[in-house]
Amino acid sequence: MTNRNRFPSREIVAQVRKLYPAGCRVELVHLDDDPHSDLLPGDLGTVSTVDDTGTIFVNWDRGSTLGMVYGVDKVRKL
């Protein structure tokens, strides 16, 4: 599998950016990396940016700045 196939298409990234603009509030639904983070489902944060791979970077109210990986982690827009 090439790197091109591992990441969402430009169209999907554009959709993610539209759905989660900088400044919007989100709630954590699922974090695949939870053993390495103290974030819990229900935690709230503010989106700072979405990168070219569709990762949603969030400034979590707990102080973390962990990004949510497209297709792996789940957040809900408030």
Distance bins in CASP14 RR format, pairs under 12 A and 6 or more apart:
PFRMAT RR
TARGET T0000
AUTHOR 0000-0000-0000
RMODE 2
METHOD distances of the structure
MODEL  1
1 7 0 0 0 0 0 1 0 0 0 0 0
3 52 0 0 0 0 0 1 0 0 0 0 0
3 53 0 0 0 0 1 0 0 0 0 0 0
4 10 0 0 0 0 0 1 0 0 0 0 0
4 53 0 0 0 0 0 1 0 0 0 0 0
6 53 0 0 0 0 1 0 0 0 0 0 0
6 54 0 0 0 0 0 1 0 0 0 0 0
6 69 0 0 0 0 0 1 0 0 0 0 0
6 70 0 0 0 0 0 1 0 0 0 0 0
6 71 0 0 0 0 0 1 0 0 0 0 0
6 72 0 0 0 0 0 1 0 0 0 0 0
7 13 0 0 0 0 1 0 0 0 0 0 0
7 16 0 0 0 0 0 1 0 0 0 0 0
7 51 0 0 0 0 0 1 0 0 0 0 0
7 52 1 0 0 1 0 0 0 0 0 0 0
7 53 1 0 1 0 0 0 0 0 0 0 0
7 54 1 0 0 1 0 0 0 0 0 0 0
7 55 0 0 0 0 1 0 0 0 0 0 0
7 69 0 0 0 0 0 1 0 0 0 0 0
7 70 1 0 0 1 0 0 0 0 0 0 0
7 71 0 0 0 0 0 1 0 0 0 0 0
7 72 0 0 0 0 0 1 0 0 0 0 0
8 14 0 0 0 0 1 0 0 0 0 0 0
8 15 0 0 0 0 1 0 0 0 0 0 0
8 16 1 0 0 1 0 0 0 0 0 0 0
8 17 0 0 0 0 0 1 0 0 0 0 0
8 50 0 0 0 0 0 1 0 0 0 0 0
8 51 0 0 0 0 0 1 0 0 0 0 0
8 52 0 0 0 0 1 0 0 0 0 0 0
8 53 1 0 0 1 0 0 0 0 0 0 0
8 54 1 0 1 0 0 0 0 0 0 0 0
8 55 0 0 0 0 1 0 0 0 0 0 0
8 56 0 0 0 0 0 1 0 0 0 0 0
8 69 0 0 0 0 0 1 0 0 0 0 0
8 70 1 0 1 0 0 0 0 0 0 0 0
8 71 1 0 0 1 0 0 0 0 0 0 0
8 72 0 0 0 0 0 1 0 0 0 0 0
9 15 0 0 0 0 1 0 0 0 0 0 0
9 16 0 0 0 0 0 1 0 0 0 0 0
9 52 0 0 0 0 0 1 0 0 0 0 0
9 53 0 0 0 0 0 1 0 0 0 0 0
9 54 0 0 0 0 0 1 0 0 0 0 0
9 70 0 0 0 0 0 1 0 0 0 0 0
10 16 0 0 0 0 0 1 0 0 0 0 0
10 17 0 0 0 0 0 1 0 0 0 0 0
10 52 0 0 0 0 1 0 0 0 0 0 0
10 53 0 0 0 0 0 1 0 0 0 0 0
10 54 0 0 0 0 0 1 0 0 0 0 0
11 17 0 0 0 0 0 1 0 0 0 0 0
11 18 0 0 0 0 0 1 0 0 0 0 0
11 54 0 0 0 0 0 1 0 0 0 0 0
12 18 0 0 0 0 0 1 0 0 0 0 0
12 19 0 0 0 0 0 1 0 0 0 0 0
12 50 0 0 0 0 0 1 0 0 0 0 0
12 52 0 0 0 0 0 1 0 0 0 0 0
12 53 0 0 0 0 0 1 0 0 0 0 0
12 54 1 0 0 1 0 0 0 0 0 0 0
12 70 1 0 0 1 0 0 0 0 0 0 0
12 71 0 0 0 0 1 0 0 0 0 0 0
13 19 0 0 0 0 0 1 0 0 0 0 0
13 20 0 0 0 0 0 1 0 0 0 0 0
13 49 0 0 0 0 0 1 0 0 0 0 0
13 50 1 0 0 1 0 0 0 0 0 0 0
13 51 0 0 0 0 1 0 0 0 0 0 0
13 52 1 0 0 1 0 0 0 0 0 0 0
13 53 1 0 0 1 0 0 0 0 0 0 0
13 54 1 0 1 0 0 0 0 0 0 0 0
13 55 0 0 0 0 1 0 0 0 0 0 0
13 56 0 0 0 0 0 1 0 0 0 0 0
13 70 1 0 0 1 0 0 0 0 0 0 0
14 20 0 0 0 0 0 1 0 0 0 0 0
14 21 0 0 0 0 0 1 0 0 0 0 0
14 50 0 0 0 0 1 0 0 0 0 0 0
14 52 0 0 0 0 0 1 0 0 0 0 0
14 54 0 0 0 0 1 0 0 0 0 0 0
15 21 0 0 0 0 0 1 0 0 0 0 0
15 50 0 0 0 0 1 0 0 0 0 0 0
15 54 0 0 0 0 1 0 0 0 0 0 0
15 56 0 0 0 0 0 1 0 0 0 0 0
15 70 0 0 0 0 0 1 0 0 0 0 0
16 24 0 0 0 0 0 1 0 0 0 0 0
16 26 0 0 0 0 0 1 0 0 0 0 0
16 47 0 0 0 0 0 1 0 0 0 0 0
16 49 0 0 0 0 0 1 0 0 0 0 0
16 50 1 0 1 0 0 0 0 0 0 0 0
16 51 0 0 0 0 1 0 0 0 0 0 0
16 52 0 0 0 0 0 1 0 0 0 0 0
16 53 0 0 0 0 1 0 0 0 0 0 0
16 54 1 0 1 0 0 0 0 0 0 0 0
16 55 0 0 0 0 1 0 0 0 0 0 0
16 56 1 0 0 1 0 0 0 0 0 0 0
16 57 0 0 0 0 0 1 0 0 0 0 0
16 68 0 0 0 0 1 0 0 0 0 0 0
16 69 0 0 0 0 0 1 0 0 0 0 0
16 70 1 0 0 1 0 0 0 0 0 0 0
16 71 0 0 0 0 1 0 0 0 0 0 0
16 75 0 0 0 0 0 1 0 0 0 0 0
16 77 0 0 0 0 0 1 0 0 0 0 0
17 24 0 0 0 0 0 1 0 0 0 0 0
17 47 0 0 0 0 1 0 0 0 0 0 0
17 49 0 0 0 0 1 0 0 0 0 0 0
17 50 1 0 1 0 0 0 0 0 0 0 0
17 51 0 0 0 0 1 0 0 0 0 0 0
17 52 0 0 0 0 1 0 0 0 0 0 0
17 53 0 0 0 0 0 1 0 0 0 0 0
17 54 1 0 0 1 0 0 0 0 0 0 0
17 55 0 0 0 0 0 1 0 0 0 0 0
17 56 0 0 0 0 1 0 0 0 0 0 0
17 57 0 0 0 0 0 1 0 0 0 0 0
17 70 0 0 0 0 0 1 0 0 0 0 0
18 24 0 0 0 0 0 1 0 0 0 0 0
18 47 0 0 0 0 0 1 0 0 0 0 0
18 50 0 0 0 0 1 0 0 0 0 0 0
18 54 0 0 0 0 0 1 0 0 0 0 0
18 77 0 0 0 0 0 1 0 0 0 0 0
19 26 0 0 0 0 0 1 0 0 0 0 0
19 47 0 0 0 0 1 0 0 0 0 0 0
19 50 0 0 0 0 1 0 0 0 0 0 0
19 54 0 0 0 0 0 1 0 0 0 0 0
19 56 0 0 0 0 1 0 0 0 0 0 0
19 70 0 0 0 0 0 1 0 0 0 0 0
19 75 0 0 0 0 0 1 0 0 0 0 0
19 76 0 0 0 0 0 1 0 0 0 0 0
19 77 1 0 0 1 0 0 0 0 0 0 0
20 26 1 0 0 1 0 0 0 0 0 0 0
20 27 0 0 0 0 0 1 0 0 0 0 0
20 45 0 0 0 0 0 1 0 0 0 0 0
20 46 0 0 0 0 0 1 0 0 0 0 0
20 47 1 0 1 0 0 0 0 0 0 0 0
20 48 0 0 0 0 0 1 0 0 0 0 0
20 49 0 0 0 0 1 0 0 0 0 0 0
20 50 1 0 1 0 0 0 0 0 0 0 0
20 51 0 0 0 0 0 1 0 0 0 0 0
20 54 0 0 0 0 1 0 0 0 0 0 0
20 55 0 0 0 0 0 1 0 0 0 0 0
20 56 1 0 1 0 0 0 0 0 0 0 0
20 57 0 0 0 0 1 0 0 0 0 0 0
20 58 0 0 0 0 1 0 0 0 0 0 0
20 67 0 0 0 0 0 1 0 0 0 0 0
20 68 0 0 0 0 1 0 0 0 0 0 0
20 70 0 0 0 0 0 1 0 0 0 0 0
20 74 0 0 0 0 0 1 0 0 0 0 0
20 75 1 0 0 1 0 0 0 0 0 0 0
20 76 0 0 0 0 0 1 0 0 0 0 0
20 77 1 0 0 1 0 0 0 0 0 0 0
20 78 0 0 0 0 0 1 0 0 0 0 0
21 46 0 0 0 0 0 1 0 0 0 0 0
21 47 1 0 0 1 0 0 0 0 0 0 0
21 48 0 0 0 0 0 1 0 0 0 0 0
21 49 0 0 0 0 1 0 0 0 0 0 0
21 50 0 0 0 0 1 0 0 0 0 0 0
21 56 0 0 0 0 0 1 0 0 0 0 0
21 77 0 0 0 0 1 0 0 0 0 0 0
22 46 0 0 0 0 1 0 0 0 0 0 0
22 47 1 0 1 0 0 0 0 0 0 0 0
22 48 1 0 1 0 0 0 0 0 0 0 0
22 49 1 0 1 0 0 0 0 0 0 0 0
22 50 0 0 0 0 1 0 0 0 0 0 0
22 51 0 0 0 0 0 1 0 0 0 0 0
22 56 0 0 0 0 0 1 0 0 0 0 0
22 57 0 0 0 0 1 0 0 0 0 0 0
22 58 0 0 0 0 0 1 0 0 0 0 0
22 59 0 0 0 0 0 1 0 0 0 0 0
23 45 0 0 0 0 1 0 0 0 0 0 0
23 46 1 0 1 0 0 0 0 0 0 0 0
23 47 1 0 1 0 0 0 0 0 0 0 0
23 48 1 0 0 1 0 0 0 0 0 0 0
23 49 0 0 0 0 1 0 0 0 0 0 0
23 50 0 0 0 0 0 1 0 0 0 0 0
23 56 0 0 0 0 0 1 0 0 0 0 0
23 57 0 0 0 0 0 1 0 0 0 0 0
23 58 0 0 0 0 1 0 0 0 0 0 0
23 59 0 0 0 0 1 0 0 0 0 0 0
23 77 0 0 0 0 0 1 0 0 0 0 0
23 78 0 0 0 0 0 1 0 0 0 0 0
24 44 0 0 0 0 0 1 0 0 0 0 0
24 45 0 0 0 0 1 0 0 0 0 0 0
24 46 1 0 0 1 0 0 0 0 0 0 0
24 47 1 0 1 0 0 0 0 0 0 0 0
24 48 0 0 0 0 0 1 0 0 0 0 0
24 49 0 0 0 0 0 1 0 0 0 0 0
24 50 0 0 0 0 0 1 0 0 0 0 0
24 56 0 0 0 0 1 0 0 0 0 0 0
24 58 0 0 0 0 1 0 0 0 0 0 0
24 59 0 0 0 0 0 1 0 0 0 0 0
24 75 0 0 0 0 1 0 0 0 0 0 0
24 76 0 0 0 0 0 1 0 0 0 0 0
24 77 1 0 1 0 0 0 0 0 0 0 0
24 78 1 0 0 1 0 0 0 0 0 0 0
25 42 0 0 0 0 0 1 0 0 0 0 0
25 43 0 0 0 0 0 1 0 0 0 0 0
25 44 1 0 0 1 0 0 0 0 0 0 0
25 45 1 0 0 1 0 0 0 0 0 0 0
25 46 1 0 1 0 0 0 0 0 0 0 0
25 47 1 0 0 1 0 0 0 0 0 0 0
25 48 0 0 0 0 0 1 0 0 0 0 0
25 58 0 0 0 0 1 0 0 0 0 0 0
25 59 0 0 0 0 0 1 0 0 0 0 0
25 60 0 0 0 0 0 1 0 0 0 0 0
25 61 0 0 0 0 1 0 0 0 0 0 0
25 75 0 0 0 0 1 0 0 0 0 0 0
25 76 0 0 0 0 1 0 0 0 0 0 0
25 77 1 0 0 1 0 0 0 0 0 0 0
25 78 1 0 1 0 0 0 0 0 0 0 0
26 39 0 0 0 0 0 1 0 0 0 0 0
26 42 0 0 0 0 1 0 0 0 0 0 0
26 43 0 0 0 0 1 0 0 0 0 0 0
26 44 1 0 0 1 0 0 0 0 0 0 0
26 45 1 0 1 0 0 0 0 0 0 0 0
26 46 1 0 0 1 0 0 0 0 0 0 0
26 47 1 0 0 1 0 0 0 0 0 0 0
26 48 0 0 0 0 0 1 0 0 0 0 0
26 50 0 0 0 0 0 1 0 0 0 0 0
26 56 1 0 0 1 0 0 0 0 0 0 0
26 57 0 0 0 0 0 1 0 0 0 0 0
26 58 1 0 0 1 0 0 0 0 0 0 0
26 59 0 0 0 0 0 1 0 0 0 0 0
26 60 0 0 0 0 1 0 0 0 0 0 0
26 61 0 0 0 0 0 1 0 0 0 0 0
26 66 0 0 0 0 0 1 0 0 0 0 0
26 67 0 0 0 0 0 1 0 0 0 0 0
26 68 0 0 0 0 1 0 0 0 0 0 0
26 73 0 0 0 0 0 1 0 0 0 0 0
26 74 0 0 0 0 1 0 0 0 0 0 0
26 75 1 0 1 0 0 0 0 0 0 0 0
26 76 1 0 0 1 0 0 0 0 0 0 0
26 77 1 0 1 0 0 0 0 0 0 0 0
26 78 1 0 0 1 0 0 0 0 0 0 0
27 39 0 0 0 0 0 1 0 0 0 0 0
27 40 0 0 0 0 0 1 0 0 0 0 0
27 41 0 0 0 0 1 0 0 0 0 0 0
27 42 1 0 1 0 0 0 0 0 0 0 0
27 43 1 0 0 1 0 0 0 0 0 0 0
27 44 1 0 1 0 0 0 0 0 0 0 0
27 45 1 0 0 1 0 0 0 0 0 0 0
27 46 0 0 0 0 0 1 0 0 0 0 0
27 47 0 0 0 0 0 1 0 0 0 0 0
27 58 0 0 0 0 0 1 0 0 0 0 0
27 60 0 0 0 0 0 1 0 0 0 0 0
27 61 0 0 0 0 0 1 0 0 0 0 0
27 68 0 0 0 0 0 1 0 0 0 0 0
27 74 0 0 0 0 1 0 0 0 0 0 0
27 75 1 0 0 1 0 0 0 0 0 0 0
27 76 1 0 1 0 0 0 0 0 0 0 0
27 77 0 0 0 0 1 0 0 0 0 0 0
27 78 1 0 1 0 0 0 0 0 0 0 0
28 34 0 0 0 0 1 0 0 0 0 0 0
28 37 0 0 0 0 1 0 0 0 0 0 0
28 38 0 0 0 0 0 1 0 0 0 0 0
28 39 1 0 1 0 0 0 0 0 0 0 0
28 40 1 0 0 1 0 0 0 0 0 0 0
28 41 1 0 1 0 0 0 0 0 0 0 0
28 42 1 0 1 0 0 0 0 0 0 0 0
28 43 1 0 1 0 0 0 0 0 0 0 0
28 44 1 0 0 1 0 0 0 0 0 0 0
28 45 0 0 0 0 1 0 0 0 0 0 0
28 56 0 0 0 0 0 1 0 0 0 0 0
28 58 0 0 0 0 1 0 0 0 0 0 0
28 60 1 0 0 1 0 0 0 0 0 0 0
28 61 0 0 0 0 0 1 0 0 0 0 0
28 62 0 0 0 0 1 0 0 0 0 0 0
28 64 0 0 0 0 0 1 0 0 0 0 0
28 66 0 0 0 0 1 0 0 0 0 0 0
28 67 0 0 0 0 0 1 0 0 0 0 0
28 68 1 0 0 1 0 0 0 0 0 0 0
28 73 1 0 0 1 0 0 0 0 0 0 0
28 74 1 0 0 1 0 0 0 0 0 0 0
28 75 1 0 1 0 0 0 0 0 0 0 0
28 76 0 0 0 0 1 0 0 0 0 0 0
28 77 0 0 0 0 0 1 0 0 0 0 0
28 78 0 0 0 0 0 1 0 0 0 0 0
29 39 0 0 0 0 0 1 0 0 0 0 0
29 40 0 0 0 0 0 1 0 0 0 0 0
29 41 1 0 0 1 0 0 0 0 0 0 0
29 42 1 0 0 1 0 0 0 0 0 0 0
29 43 0 0 0 0 1 0 0 0 0 0 0
29 44 0 0 0 0 0 1 0 0 0 0 0
29 56 0 0 0 0 0 1 0 0 0 0 0
29 68 0 0 0 0 1 0 0 0 0 0 0
29 71 0 0 0 0 0 1 0 0 0 0 0
29 72 0 0 0 0 0 1 0 0 0 0 0
29 73 0 0 0 0 1 0 0 0 0 0 0
29 74 1 0 1 0 0 0 0 0 0 0 0
29 75 1 0 0 1 0 0 0 0 0 0 0
29 76 1 0 1 0 0 0 0 0 0 0 0
29 77 0 0 0 0 0 1 0 0 0 0 0
29 78 0 0 0 0 0 1 0 0 0 0 0
30 37 0 0 0 0 0 1 0 0 0 0 0
30 39 0 0 0 0 0 1 0 0 0 0 0
30 40 0 0 0 0 0 1 0 0 0 0 0
30 41 1 0 0 1 0 0 0 0 0 0 0
30 42 0 0 0 0 0 1 0 0 0 0 0
30 43 0 0 0 0 0 1 0 0 0 0 0
30 68 0 0 0 0 1 0 0 0 0 0 0
30 69 0 0 0 0 0 1 0 0 0 0 0
30 71 0 0 0 0 0 1 0 0 0 0 0
30 72 0 0 0 0 1 0 0 0 0 0 0
30 73 1 0 0 1 0 0 0 0 0 0 0
30 74 1 0 1 0 0 0 0 0 0 0 0
30 75 0 0 0 0 1 0 0 0 0 0 0
30 76 0 0 0 0 1 0 0 0 0 0 0
31 37 1 0 0 1 0 0 0 0 0 0 0
31 38 0 0 0 0 0 1 0 0 0 0 0
31 39 1 0 1 0 0 0 0 0 0 0 0
31 40 0 0 0 0 1 0 0 0 0 0 0
31 41 1 0 0 1 0 0 0 0 0 0 0
31 42 0 0 0 0 0 1 0 0 0 0 0
31 43 0 0 0 0 1 0 0 0 0 0 0
31 56 0 0 0 0 0 1 0 0 0 0 0
31 58 0 0 0 0 0 1 0 0 0 0 0
31 60 0 0 0 0 0 1 0 0 0 0 0
31 62 0 0 0 0 0 1 0 0 0 0 0
31 64 0 0 0 0 0 1 0 0 0 0 0
31 66 1 0 0 1 0 0 0 0 0 0 0
31 67 0 0 0 0 1 0 0 0 0 0 0
31 68 1 0 0 1 0 0 0 0 0 0 0
31 69 0 0 0 0 1 0 0 0 0 0 0
31 72 0 0 0 0 1 0 0 0 0 0 0
31 73 1 0 1 0 0 0 0 0 0 0 0
31 74 0 0 0 0 1 0 0 0 0 0 0
31 75 0 0 0 0 1 0 0 0 0 0 0
32 39 0 0 0 0 0 1 0 0 0 0 0
32 66 0 0 0 0 0 1 0 0 0 0 0
32 67 0 0 0 0 0 1 0 0 0 0 0
32 68 0 0 0 0 1 0 0 0 0 0 0
32 69 1 0 0 1 0 0 0 0 0 0 0
32 70 0 0 0 0 0 1 0 0 0 0 0
32 71 0 0 0 0 1 0 0 0 0 0 0
32 72 1 0 1 0 0 0 0 0 0 0 0
32 73 1 0 1 0 0 0 0 0 0 0 0
32 74 0 0 0 0 1 0 0 0 0 0 0
33 39 0 0 0 0 1 0 0 0 0 0 0
33 64 0 0 0 0 0 1 0 0 0 0 0
33 66 1 0 0 1 0 0 0 0 0 0 0
33 67 0 0 0 0 1 0 0 0 0 0 0
33 68 0 0 0 0 1 0 0 0 0 0 0
33 69 0 0 0 0 1 0 0 0 0 0 0
33 72 0 0 0 0 1 0 0 0 0 0 0
33 73 1 0 0 1 0 0 0 0 0 0 0
34 40 1 0 0 1 0 0 0 0 0 0 0
34 41 0 0 0 0 1 0 0 0 0 0 0
34 43 0 0 0 0 0 1 0 0 0 0 0
34 64 0 0 0 0 0 1 0 0 0 0 0
34 66 0 0 0 0 0 1 0 0 0 0 0
34 72 0 0 0 0 0 1 0 0 0 0 0
34 73 0 0 0 0 1 0 0 0 0 0 0
34 74 0 0 0 0 0 1 0 0 0 0 0
36 64 0 0 0 0 0 1 0 0 0 0 0
36 66 0 0 0 0 1 0 0 0 0 0 0
37 43 0 0 0 0 1 0 0 0 0 0 0
37 58 0 0 0 0 0 1 0 0 0 0 0
37 60 0 0 0 0 1 0 0 0 0 0 0
37 62 0 0 0 0 1 0 0 0 0 0 0
37 63 0 0 0 0 0 1 0 0 0 0 0
37 64 1 0 0 1 0 0 0 0 0 0 0
37 65 0 0 0 0 0 1 0 0 0 0 0
37 66 1 0 1 0 0 0 0 0 0 0 0
37 67 0 0 0 0 1 0 0 0 0 0 0
37 68 0 0 0 0 0 1 0 0 0 0 0
37 73 0 0 0 0 0 1 0 0 0 0 0
38 60 0 0 0 0 1 0 0 0 0 0 0
38 62 1 0 0 1 0 0 0 0 0 0 0
38 63 0 0 0 0 1 0 0 0 0 0 0
38 64 1 0 0 1 0 0 0 0 0 0 0
38 66 0 0 0 0 1 0 0 0 0 0 0
39 45 0 0 0 0 1 0 0 0 0 0 0
39 58 0 0 0 0 1 0 0 0 0 0 0
39 59 0 0 0 0 0 1 0 0 0 0 0
39 60 1 0 0 1 0 0 0 0 0 0 0
39 61 0 0 0 0 1 0 0 0 0 0 0
39 62 1 0 0 1 0 0 0 0 0 0 0
39 63 0 0 0 0 1 0 0 0 0 0 0
39 64 1 0 1 0 0 0 0 0 0 0 0
39 65 0 0 0 0 0 1 0 0 0 0 0
39 66 1 0 0 1 0 0 0 0 0 0 0
39 67 0 0 0 0 1 0 0 0 0 0 0
39 68 0 0 0 0 1 0 0 0 0 0 0
39 73 0 0 0 0 1 0 0 0 0 0 0
39 75 0 0 0 0 0 1 0 0 0 0 0
40 60 0 0 0 0 0 1 0 0 0 0 0
40 61 0 0 0 0 0 1 0 0 0 0 0
40 62 0 0 0 0 1 0 0 0 0 0 0
40 64 0 0 0 0 0 1 0 0 0 0 0
41 73 0 0 0 0 0 1 0 0 0 0 0
41 74 0 0 0 0 1 0 0 0 0 0 0
41 75 0 0 0 0 0 1 0 0 0 0 0
41 76 0 0 0 0 1 0 0 0 0 0 0
42 60 0 0 0 0 0 1 0 0 0 0 0
42 61 0 0 0 0 0 1 0 0 0 0 0
42 62 0 0 0 0 0 1 0 0 0 0 0
42 74 0 0 0 0 0 1 0 0 0 0 0
42 75 0 0 0 0 1 0 0 0 0 0 0
42 76 0 0 0 0 1 0 0 0 0 0 0
42 78 0 0 0 0 0 1 0 0 0 0 0
43 58 0 0 0 0 1 0 0 0 0 0 0
43 59 0 0 0 0 0 1 0 0 0 0 0
43 60 1 0 1 0 0 0 0 0 0 0 0
43 61 1 0 0 1 0 0 0 0 0 0 0
43 62 1 0 0 1 0 0 0 0 0 0 0
43 63 0 0 0 0 1 0 0 0 0 0 0
43 64 0 0 0 0 1 0 0 0 0 0 0
43 66 0 0 0 0 0 1 0 0 0 0 0
43 68 0 0 0 0 0 1 0 0 0 0 0
43 73 0 0 0 0 0 1 0 0 0 0 0
43 75 0 0 0 0 1 0 0 0 0 0 0
43 76 0 0 0 0 0 1 0 0 0 0 0
43 78 0 0 0 0 0 1 0 0 0 0 0
44 58 0 0 0 0 1 0 0 0 0 0 0
44 59 0 0 0 0 0 1 0 0 0 0 0
44 60 1 0 0 1 0 0 0 0 0 0 0
44 61 1 0 1 0 0 0 0 0 0 0 0
44 62 0 0 0 0 1 0 0 0 0 0 0
44 63 0 0 0 0 0 1 0 0 0 0 0
44 64 0 0 0 0 0 1 0 0 0 0 0
44 75 0 0 0 0 1 0 0 0 0 0 0
44 76 0 0 0 0 0 1 0 0 0 0 0
44 77 0 0 0 0 0 1 0 0 0 0 0
44 78 1 0 0 1 0 0 0 0 0 0 0
45 56 0 0 0 0 0 1 0 0 0 0 0
45 57 0 0 0 0 0 1 0 0 0 0 0
45 58 1 0 1 0 0 0 0 0 0 0 0
45 59 1 0 0 1 0 0 0 0 0 0 0
45 60 1 0 1 0 0 0 0 0 0 0 0
45 61 1 0 1 0 0 0 0 0 0 0 0
45 62 0 0 0 0 1 0 0 0 0 0 0
45 63 0 0 0 0 1 0 0 0 0 0 0
45 64 0 0 0 0 1 0 0 0 0 0 0
45 65 0 0 0 0 1 0 0 0 0 0 0
45 66 0 0 0 0 0 1 0 0 0 0 0
45 67 0 0 0 0 0 1 0 0 0 0 0
45 68 0 0 0 0 0 1 0 0 0 0 0
45 75 0 0 0 0 1 0 0 0 0 0 0
45 76 0 0 0 0 0 1 0 0 0 0 0
45 77 0 0 0 0 0 1 0 0 0 0 0
45 78 0 0 0 0 1 0 0 0 0 0 0
46 56 0 0 0 0 0 1 0 0 0 0 0
46 57 0 0 0 0 1 0 0 0 0 0 0
46 58 1 0 0 1 0 0 0 0 0 0 0
46 59 1 0 1 0 0 0 0 0 0 0 0
46 60 0 0 0 0 1 0 0 0 0 0 0
46 61 0 0 0 0 1 0 0 0 0 0 0
46 63 0 0 0 0 0 1 0 0 0 0 0
46 64 0 0 0 0 0 1 0 0 0 0 0
46 65 0 0 0 0 0 1 0 0 0 0 0
46 75 0 0 0 0 0 1 0 0 0 0 0
46 77 0 0 0 0 0 1 0 0 0 0 0
46 78 0 0 0 0 1 0 0 0 0 0 0
47 54 0 0 0 0 0 1 0 0 0 0 0
47 55 0 0 0 0 0 1 0 0 0 0 0
47 56 1 0 1 0 0 0 0 0 0 0 0
47 57 1 0 0 1 0 0 0 0 0 0 0
47 58 1 0 1 0 0 0 0 0 0 0 0
47 59 1 0 0 1 0 0 0 0 0 0 0
47 60 0 0 0 0 0 1 0 0 0 0 0
47 65 0 0 0 0 0 1 0 0 0 0 0
47 67 0 0 0 0 1 0 0 0 0 0 0
47 68 0 0 0 0 1 0 0 0 0 0 0
47 75 0 0 0 0 1 0 0 0 0 0 0
47 76 0 0 0 0 0 1 0 0 0 0 0
47 77 0 0 0 0 1 0 0 0 0 0 0
47 78 0 0 0 0 0 1 0 0 0 0 0
48 55 0 0 0 0 0 1 0 0 0 0 0
48 56 0 0 0 0 1 0 0 0 0 0 0
48 57 1 0 1 0 0 0 0 0 0 0 0
48 58 1 0 0 1 0 0 0 0 0 0 0
48 59 1 0 1 0 0 0 0 0 0 0 0
48 60 0 0 0 0 0 1 0 0 0 0 0
48 64 0 0 0 0 0 1 0 0 0 0 0
48 65 1 0 0 1 0 0 0 0 0 0 0
48 66 0 0 0 0 0 1 0 0 0 0 0
48 67 0 0 0 0 1 0 0 0 0 0 0
48 68 0 0 0 0 0 1 0 0 0 0 0
49 55 0 0 0 0 1 0 0 0 0 0 0
49 56 0 0 0 0 1 0 0 0 0 0 0
49 57 1 0 1 0 0 0 0 0 0 0 0
49 58 0 0 0 0 1 0 0 0 0 0 0
49 59 0 0 0 0 0 1 0 0 0 0 0
49 65 0 0 0 0 0 1 0 0 0 0 0
49 67 0 0 0 0 1 0 0 0 0 0 0
49 68 0 0 0 0 0 1 0 0 0 0 0
50 56 1 0 1 0 0 0 0 0 0 0 0
50 57 1 0 0 1 0 0 0 0 0 0 0
50 58 0 0 0 0 0 1 0 0 0 0 0
50 67 0 0 0 0 1 0 0 0 0 0 0
50 68 0 0 0 0 1 0 0 0 0 0 0
50 69 0 0 0 0 0 1 0 0 0 0 0
50 70 0 0 0 0 1 0 0 0 0 0 0
50 75 0 0 0 0 0 1 0 0 0 0 0
51 57 1 0 0 1 0 0 0 0 0 0 0
51 67 0 0 0 0 1 0 0 0 0 0 0
51 68 0 0 0 0 0 1 0 0 0 0 0
51 69 0 0 0 0 0 1 0 0 0 0 0
51 70 0 0 0 0 1 0 0 0 0 0 0
52 70 0 0 0 0 0 1 0 0 0 0 0
53 67 0 0 0 0 0 1 0 0 0 0 0
53 68 0 0 0 0 0 1 0 0 0 0 0
53 69 1 0 0 1 0 0 0 0 0 0 0
53 70 1 0 0 1 0 0 0 0 0 0 0
53 71 0 0 0 0 0 1 0 0 0 0 0
53 72 0 0 0 0 0 1 0 0 0 0 0
54 67 0 0 0 0 1 0 0 0 0 0 0
54 68 0 0 0 0 1 0 0 0 0 0 0
54 69 0 0 0 0 1 0 0 0 0 0 0
54 70 1 0 1 0 0 0 0 0 0 0 0
54 71 0 0 0 0 1 0 0 0 0 0 0
54 72 0 0 0 0 0 1 0 0 0 0 0
54 73 0 0 0 0 0 1 0 0 0 0 0
54 75 0 0 0 0 0 1 0 0 0 0 0
55 65 0 0 0 0 0 1 0 0 0 0 0
55 66 0 0 0 0 1 0 0 0 0 0 0
55 67 1 0 1 0 0 0 0 0 0 0 0
55 68 1 0 0 1 0 0 0 0 0 0 0
55 69 1 0 1 0 0 0 0 0 0 0 0
55 70 1 0 0 1 0 0 0 0 0 0 0
55 71 0 0 0 0 1 0 0 0 0 0 0
55 72 0 0 0 0 1 0 0 0 0 0 0
55 73 0 0 0 0 1 0 0 0 0 0 0
55 75 0 0 0 0 0 1 0 0 0 0 0
56 65 0 0 0 0 0 1 0 0 0 0 0
56 66 0 0 0 0 1 0 0 0 0 0 0
56 67 1 0 0 1 0 0 0 0 0 0 0
56 68 1 0 1 0 0 0 0 0 0 0 0
56 69 0 0 0 0 1 0 0 0 0 0 0
56 70 1 0 0 1 0 0 0 0 0 0 0
56 71 0 0 0 0 0 1 0 0 0 0 0
56 72 0 0 0 0 0 1 0 0 0 0 0
56 73 0 0 0 0 1 0 0 0 0 0 0
56 74 0 0 0 0 0 1 0 0 0 0 0
56 75 1 0 0 1 0 0 0 0 0 0 0
56 76 0 0 0 0 0 1 0 0 0 0 0
56 77 0 0 0 0 1 0 0 0 0 0 0
57 64 0 0 0 0 0 1 0 0 0 0 0
57 65 1 0 0 1 0 0 0 0 0 0 0
57 66 0 0 0 0 1 0 0 0 0 0 0
57 67 1 0 1 0 0 0 0 0 0 0 0
57 68 1 0 0 1 0 0 0 0 0 0 0
57 69 0 0 0 0 0 1 0 0 0 0 0
57 70 0 0 0 0 0 1 0 0 0 0 0
57 73 0 0 0 0 0 1 0 0 0 0 0
57 75 0 0 0 0 0 1 0 0 0 0 0
58 64 0 0 0 0 1 0 0 0 0 0 0
58 65 1 0 0 1 0 0 0 0 0 0 0
58 66 1 0 0 1 0 0 0 0 0 0 0
58 67 1 0 1 0 0 0 0 0 0 0 0
58 68 1 0 0 1 0 0 0 0 0 0 0
58 69 0 0 0 0 0 1 0 0 0 0 0
58 73 0 0 0 0 1 0 0 0 0 0 0
58 75 1 0 0 1 0 0 0 0 0 0 0
58 76 0 0 0 0 0 1 0 0 0 0 0
58 77 0 0 0 0 0 1 0 0 0 0 0
58 78 0 0 0 0 0 1 0 0 0 0 0
59 65 1 0 1 0 0 0 0 0 0 0 0
59 66 0 0 0 0 1 0 0 0 0 0 0
59 67 0 0 0 0 1 0 0 0 0 0 0
60 66 1 0 0 1 0 0 0 0 0 0 0
60 67 0 0 0 0 1 0 0 0 0 0 0
60 68 0 0 0 0 0 1 0 0 0 0 0
60 75 0 0 0 0 0 1 0 0 0 0 0
61 78 0 0 0 0 0 1 0 0 0 0 0
66 73 0 0 0 0 1 0 0 0 0 0 0
66 75 0 0 0 0 0 1 0 0 0 0 0
67 73 1 0 0 1 0 0 0 0 0 0 0
67 74 0 0 0 0 0 1 0 0 0 0 0
67 75 0 0 0 0 1 0 0 0 0 0 0
68 74 1 0 0 1 0 0 0 0 0 0 0
68 75 1 0 1 0 0 0 0 0 0 0 0
68 76 0 0 0 0 0 1 0 0 0 0 0
68 77 0 0 0 0 0 1 0 0 0 0 0
69 75 0 0 0 0 0 1 0 0 0 0 0
END
